[in-house]
Amino acid sequence: MRSALITIGDEILIGQVTDTNAVWISKQLNKIGVRVEEMVTVSDEAGQITATLDRLMGRYDLLIMTGGLGPTKDDITKQTLAKYFDSKLVSHPESLDRIRAFLKERGRAVIESNLRQAEVPELCRPLLNNHGSAPGMWFEKEGSILISLPGVPYEMKGLMTDHVIPSIREKVEVPGVVHRTIMTQGVPESYLAEMIKDWAASLPECIKLAYLPRPGIVRLRLTVVDKCAQEAEQLLEVNIDKLLDIIGKHVFGYDDISLEDALGKLLKERKLKVASAESCTGGNIARLLTSVPGSSAYFKGSVIAYDNQIKSRVLGVDPEIIESEGAVSKKVVEQMALGVCQNLGTQTSMATSGIAGPDGGTEEKPVGTTWICVCHEGKTYAKQYLFWGTRERVIDQASFTAMQLLRRLLLNSL
């Protein structure tokens, strides 16, 4: 089944808002074997919307459109679709009742624009929105299914889960598809590909391999479709075991688990407390760790020792070492890691000190030079890295590398 996604909104075209809806929808469709071949963003203009539909209807089996269903005058998707399908707008009783109840619960007056939210083209199949006011709309024409959903992510996801995915499963026979993602850290994409080239070449024809890199992390996605789908789990298990024999120490989890979540699970299992002492990462490690629900069970806190005086006064780094070795040095990060353990009362810690850029580098220590130290029960392991890219990329790479180093220290795989 071939599909395309249409996002409506000037705010996306001018860069004011990031389109996260298309990415999320694509993931959900991919899970059920629906292939997304095109993503289009168009302005809030009837002519642009109509021209896009003229081009895509009949070309794809499924079109999912988001945006432009709000109560204000700039939201014109519904009116444009009514005209496109030569259908008048009518009120959807269930949506109208839902809107009235929703406003009553919140003590708000019902105004005309609220009531208009319940209107849909008579030709469509309305999709009741249990997460907001504007119903979704399901159209069929020229062998294509067109589904229009609100642009508000919470509402869109609710309608996709409640109506769209179940209906697609019932209406359309989609191929069997199984995905498995192996999460790696510490090896750039090109080097990883070289390491596993023989393994990749030996994969059965029905297993497709994709590399999905981001700063500091590379995801390896294995996909089994169609003819091998019934024995997919066994096929994947066998080939993943072979992969782990080659790159096992770089793997931190599966199926898009985050590195901070993987580290958190390990710390929780070991009943360990962790702290971070951060210079160049500026608290990013702490931010990542605390983004995981329940992280208070293992994360105690962080010292952002950006200034050398903080390194010395708070973390106990010897000022003479800073003077002689420089703040970006092995001895400094070792003392930072030990010092934060002592100050915050933890068994484990991570410490970073580097030159994130874009300025501050020297011939001896260019931008991207970073020392990272991890500590567990007084045992330290420190290593120097040269990260590349923008300041943000250097910070991300340093943060992920520190977390993976701590995992490997705890697992005795350094």
C-alpha positions in Angstrom: 0.0 0.0 0.0 1.5 3.3 -1.1 0.9 6.5 0.9 1.7 10.1 1.1 1.4 12.7 3.9 0.2 16.3 3.5 0.9 18.9 6.1 -0.9 22.2 5.9 0.4 25.3 7.6 2.3 28.5 6.8 3.9 28.3 10.3 5.8 25.2 9.1 6.8 26.7 5.8 8.3 29.8 7.5 10.1 27.7 10.1 8.1 28.8 13.1 6.9 25.3 13.9 8.6 21.9 13.3 6.4 19.3 11.7 6.5 16.4 14.1 3.2 15.0 12.9 4.5 13.6 9.6 7.3 11.8 11.4 5.0 10.2 14.0 2.4 9.2 11.4 5.0 7.7 9.2 6.3 5.6 12.0 2.8 4.3 12.8 2.1 3.4 9.1 5.4 1.8 8.8 4.6 -0.5 11.7 1.6 -2.0 9.8 3.3 -2.3 6.5 2.1 0.9 4.8 4.9 2.5 2.8 5.2 6.3 3.0 6.7 7.5 -0.3 6.1 11.3 -0.2 5.7 14.1 2.4 4.4 17.4 1.3 3.9 20.7 3.2 1.6 23.3 1.7 0.5 26.8 2.7 -2.9 27.7 4.1 -4.3 28.6 0.7 -7.2 26.8 -1.0 -5.4 26.8 -4.4 -2.3 25.2 -3.0 -4.3 22.5 -1.2 -6.4 21.7 -4.3 -3.4 21.6 -6.6 -1.7 19.1 -4.2 -4.8 16.9 -4.1 -5.1 17.0 -7.9 -1.5 15.7 -8.1 -1.7 13.0 -5.4 -5.2 11.6 -5.6 -5.3 8.5 -7.7 -1.5 8.3 -7.5 -1.4 6.9 -4.0 -3.6 4.4 -2.2 -3.7 6.5 1.0 -3.3 10.2 1.7 -3.2 11.6 5.3 -3.6 15.3 5.7 -3.0 17.3 8.9 -3.8 20.9 9.8 -6.2 23.6 9.1 -9.2 22.3 11.0 -9.3 24.9 13.8 -12.1 27.4 14.6 -10.4 30.5 13.1 -10.7 32.1 9.6 -7.3 31.0 8.5 -8.2 27.3 9.0 -9.7 26.6 5.5 -9.0 22.8 5.1 -12.6 21.7 5.7 -14.1 24.3 3.4 -11.6 23.4 0.7 -12.2 19.7 1.0 -16.0 20.3 0.8 -15.5 22.2 -2.5 -13.0 19.6 -3.8 -15.4 16.8 -3.2 -18.5 18.8 -4.4 -20.1 18.3 -1.0 -21.9 20.7 1.4 -21.0 21.1 5.0 -23.3 19.5 7.5 -23.2 19.3 11.3 -22.0 15.9 12.7 -24.4 15.3 15.7 -21.9 13.2 17.7 -19.2 15.8 17.4 -21.6 18.5 18.3 -22.7 16.7 21.5 -19.0 16.1 22.3 -18.1 19.8 21.9 -21.1 21.0 24.0 -20.1 18.5 26.8 -16.4 19.4 26.6 -17.2 23.1 27.0 -19.7 22.6 29.8 -17.2 20.5 31.8 -14.8 23.4 31.6 -17.4 26.1 32.4 -17.0 27.8 29.0 -19.7 29.4 27.0 -20.6 27.8 23.7 -19.9 30.3 20.8 -20.6 30.0 17.1 -17.1 29.1 16.1 -17.2 26.2 18.5 -20.3 24.8 16.9 -18.8 25.2 13.4 -16.1 22.8 14.5 -18.7 20.0 14.3 -19.3 20.7 10.6 -17.9 18.2 8.0 -18.5 17.7 4.3 -21.6 15.5 3.9 -19.7 13.1 1.6 -17.1 12.1 4.2 -17.1 9.6 7.0 -16.7 11.6 10.2 -14.1 10.4 12.8 -15.2 11.4 16.3 -12.5 13.3 18.1 -12.4 12.2 21.7 -9.4 14.3 22.4 -10.5 17.7 21.1 -13.2 19.4 19.1 -12.6 19.0 15.4 -13.6 15.6 14.0 -11.4 13.8 11.5 -12.7 13.1 8.0 -12.4 10.0 5.8 -12.9 10.4 2.0 -12.6 7.9 -0.9 -12.2 8.9 -4.5 -10.4 7.6 -7.6 -9.2 4.5 -5.7 -7.5 6.7 -3.0 -8.4 7.2 0.6 -7.9 10.7 1.9 -8.0 11.2 5.7 -8.0 14.8 7.1 -6.9 15.2 10.8 -6.3 18.1 13.1 -2.8 19.5 13.3 -2.7 19.5 17.1 -0.4 16.5 17.8 -2.4 15.2 20.8 -5.6 15.2 18.8 -4.0 13.8 15.7 -2.5 10.9 17.6 -5.7 10.1 19.3 -7.6 10.0 16.0 -4.9 7.9 14.4 -5.0 5.4 17.3 -8.8 5.3 17.8 -9.9 5.3 14.1 -7.3 5.5 11.4 -5.0 2.6 12.1 -7.8 0.1 13.0 -9.8 1.1 9.9 -6.8 0.7 7.6 -6.1 -2.7 9.1 -9.8 -3.8 8.5 -10.2 -2.2 5.0 -6.9 -2.9 3.4 -4.8 -6.0 3.2 -1.3 -4.9 4.1 1.9 -7.0 3.9 3.3 -8.6 7.0 6.2 -6.5 8.3 8.5 -6.9 11.3 11.1 -4.3 12.3 14.0 -4.6 14.8 16.3 -1.7 15.6 19.7 -2.2 17.2 20.9 0.9 19.0 24.7 1.6 18.9 27.0 4.3 20.3 30.6 5.0 19.8 31.3 4.1 16.2 30.6 6.5 13.3 28.3 5.2 10.5 31.0 4.7 7.9 33.2 2.8 10.3 30.3 0.7 11.6 29.4 -0.2 8.0 33.0 -1.4 7.4 33.0 -3.4 10.6 29.8 -5.3 9.7 30.1 -5.4 5.9 30.6 -9.2 5.7 27.6 -9.7 8.1 25.5 -7.4 6.1 26.4 -9.1 2.8 25.3 -12.5 4.3 21.8 -11.3 5.3 18.9 -13.2 3.6 17.4 -11.3 0.7 14.2 -10.6 2.6 16.0 -8.8 5.5 16.6 -5.2 4.6 19.3 -3.2 6.5 19.1 0.6 7.0 21.6 2.9 8.8 19.9 5.8 10.8 22.7 8.0 12.2 22.4 11.0 14.6 25.1 12.8 16.5 26.8 10.1 18.7 24.4 7.3 17.9 23.7 5.0 14.9 20.6 2.9 14.7 20.6 -0.2 12.6 17.1 -1.1 11.4 16.4 -4.6 10.2 13.1 -5.1 8.3 11.5 -8.3 7.2 8.5 -8.1 4.8 6.2 -10.3 2.8 7.5 -13.8 2.0 9.6 -14.2 5.1 7.3 -12.4 7.6 6.0 -15.6 9.2 9.4 -16.7 10.3 10.7 -13.1 10.8 11.3 -13.3 14.5 13.5 -16.3 14.2 15.3 -14.9 11.2 16.0 -11.7 13.0 17.1 -13.4 16.2 19.7 -15.5 14.5 21.2 -12.6 12.5 21.2 -10.2 15.5 23.1 -12.8 17.5 25.7 -12.9 14.8 25.8 -9.1 14.8 26.4 -8.9 18.5 29.4 -11.1 18.2 30.9 -8.3 16.1 29.8 -5.1 17.7 28.2 -6.2 21.0 30.1 -3.8 23.1 28.7 -0.8 21.1 25.1 -1.9 21.4 23.1 -0.3 24.2 19.6 -1.5 23.4 16.9 -2.3 20.9 13.8 -0.7 19.2 14.6 2.9 19.7 15.2 2.9 23.4 17.1 6.0 24.3 20.7 5.8 25.8 19.6 7.7 28.9 16.8 5.2 29.4 19.1 2.2 28.9 21.6 3.6 31.4 18.8 4.4 33.9 17.5 0.8 33.7 21.0 -0.5 34.5 21.5 1.9 37.4 18.1 1.0 38.8 18.8 -2.7 38.5 22.2 -2.3 40.3 20.6 0.0 42.9 23.2 2.6 42.1 23.1 6.4 42.4 24.7 8.6 39.8 25.8 12.2 39.5 27.4 14.3 36.7 30.2 16.9 36.8 29.8 18.9 33.6 31.9 21.5 32.0 31.6 21.5 28.2 28.2 19.7 28.3 26.7 22.4 30.5 24.2 20.2 32.2 23.1 18.3 29.1 23.8 14.9 30.7 21.7 15.8 33.6 18.9 17.0 31.3 18.9 13.7 29.4 18.9 11.6 32.5 16.1 13.5 34.1 14.0 13.3 31.0 13.3 9.7 31.9 10.3 9.2 34.2 11.4 7.7 37.5 15.0 8.9 37.2 14.9 10.2 40.8 15.5 6.6 41.8 19.1 6.8 40.6 20.0 10.4 39.7 21.1 12.6 42.6 22.2 15.7 40.8 24.8 17.6 38.8 27.6 20.2 39.3 27.9 22.4 36.2 31.6 23.4 36.7 31.9 25.7 33.8 34.4 28.0 35.5 37.7 26.7 36.8 37.0 28.1 40.2 34.0 25.9 40.5 36.1 22.9 39.5 38.4 23.7 42.3 36.2 25.0 45.1 33.2 22.6 44.6 34.7 19.5 43.1 38.2 19.7 44.7 40.2 19.8 41.5 43.8 20.8 42.3 44.3 24.4 40.9 48.0 23.5 40.1 46.8 20.7 37.8 44.5 23.1 36.0 47.4 25.5 35.6 49.9 22.9 34.4 47.7 20.5 32.5 44.8 22.7 31.4 41.1 22.3 32.3 40.7 20.0 29.3 42.9 17.2 30.6 42.8 13.7 32.0 43.7 14.5 35.5 41.1 17.3 35.7 38.2 15.1 34.6 39.3 12.3 36.9 39.3 14.7 39.9 35.9 16.1 38.8 34.4 12.6 38.6 35.7 11.7 42.1 34.8 15.0 43.5 31.1 14.9 42.5 30.8 11.4 43.9 32.1 12.6 47.2 30.0 15.8 47.2 26.7 14.2 46.2 27.2 10.9 47.9 27.0 8.6 44.8 28.8 5.4 43.8 29.0 6.4 40.2 29.6 9.5 38.1 30.4 11.1 34.8 32.6 14.1 34.1 33.2 16.1 31.0 35.6 18.9 30.1 36.2 20.0 26.5 36.1 22.7 23.9 32.6 22.8 22.3 33.4 25.7 20.0 33.0 27.4 17.8 36.0 29.3 19.4 38.5 28.4 22.0 40.5 25.8 20.2 44.3 25.6 19.8 46.6 23.7 17.6 47.3 21.3 20.5 43.6 21.1 21.5 41.3 22.0 18.6 37.6 22.6 18.9 35.9 19.3 19.7 38.7 18.1 22.0 36.9 16.5 25.0 38.0 14.5 28.0 35.4 12.2 29.6 35.8 10.3 32.8 33.4 7.8 34.3 33.7 6.6 37.9 32.4 3.6 39.9 33.2 3.0 43.5 36.5 4.9 43.2 37.6 3.3 40.0 37.9 5.8 37.1 38.3 5.4 33.4 39.1 8.5 31.3 39.5 9.0 27.6 40.1 11.8 25.2 37.9 12.3 22.1 37.9 14.7 19.2 34.3 15.3 18.3 33.3 17.2 15.2 30.5 19.5 14.0 28.6 22.4 15.5 28.7 23.3 19.2 25.4 21.5 19.7 26.7 18.3 17.9 29.8 18.3 20.1 27.8 18.6 23.2 25.4 15.8 22.1 28.3 13.5 21.2 30.1 14.1 24.5 26.9 13.5 26.5 26.0 10.2 24.7 29.6 9.0 24.9 29.8 9.7 28.6 26.6 7.7 29.3 27.8 4.8 27.1 31.2 4.8 28.8 29.5 4.5 32.2 27.3 1.6 30.9 30.4 -0.2 29.7 32.3 0.4 32.9 29.4 -1.1 34.9 29.2 -4.0 32.5 33.0 -4.6 32.5 33.1 -4.2 28.8 35.7 -1.3 28.4 
